Amino acid sequence: MKIVHNASIDYVSIDFKEGVEAKSYFENGVIVRLDAKGNVLGIDITDSTEFFASDDEIDLKTACKLLGVSESTLRRRIKAGGIKFRKPNGKDFRFKRKDILKVA
């Protein structure tokens, strides 16, 4: 799987597998790309900031998955001051999903 975010045009492309696109359809800001057999090759999301923008809070493990990094890497980035977070109980990290997606 390959994920590409182009912030300059506010666009996210997620490729599930390689292949030749034969058909695509667009609905609610999402483009689904299909091969000749109708298998999904990938999806593209227009206006991705709006699509993903949310004040939902996520935990450290979820943030790591979104960024594609290990927990130790994310902890180093937090320590360096590059990521907004809060610790509601004094020990567990919580992040706003939209803040993590900005870092990505």
N, C-alpha and C positions, 0 to 999 in steps of 0.2 A: 504494500500500500504506500502511496506517495501523497503527501499533503503539501500544497503550495498556497501561500497567502500573499496576495499582491495588495499591499496597503494603499498604494497610490491610486488604484481604481476600485478599492473596497471589494475585493473578490477572493473567494476561496475555491480551490479546485482539489477534489479528492479522487485519486485514481485507485480503483480496487485491483485492476489487472490491466495488462497491456492488450491492445487489440485495435482493430480498425472500426471506427465509429460508422455505423450505418444509419442510425436514427437517433434523434434526441427529442425530448419534449420539455416544455417550460411551464411551471406552475408555481405560483406564490414565491417567486424569487429563486426557485431551485430548478436547475437544468439537469435532467437525468440523461446520461449518454449510454446508448445500447449498441451492441454488435449486431450482425446480421441474424443471429439466432435469437435475439431478444435478451441476451444476458447483459446485466448492468456492468459497464466498464468503469463508470465513475459518476460523480455528481459535481456540479459547480453551483456556488451560492453567490448570487449578486447581492449587493448591499449587505455584505456579511456582518458589518458592525451592528446594524439593526437586528439582523437575524440572530446573532449570538449575544447581543447586549442584554445584560440581566444583572440585577443586584443579588441574584442567588449566591449564597456563600458555598464554597467548596472546601474540602479538607486538603491536606498536604498530598495524599496519595492521588487524589483526582487531579490536582494541579499538575503533578508530575506527569500523569498520563496525557493531559492536554498539551504539555510542553515537550513531551518525549524525552524527559531527562530523569535521572535518578534522584532519590530523596536527598542524597548528600550534595549533589550539584545544586538543587533548588535551595537547600539550606545555605550554601555558600553565597548564592545570589541574594538571598534575604539578608545575610550578614553584611554584604557589600552595600546594601541599601537600595537595590534596584527594584524591589517588589513590595507593594503595599500589602499589609496583612494586619490581623488583629489576633489576640489570644484571649478569648472570652473567659476561659477558666484558668488562665495563667500559664498553660503549657501547650495546648493544642493550637496549631496554626489554622486560621480561617482566612480565605481570600474571596474577593468578589470575582466571579467568573469573568466579567468583562475586563478586570485589571489583568488577569492572567492571559487572556486572549490578546491584549495589547502587547504584552511582553513577547508573545509568540510571533 
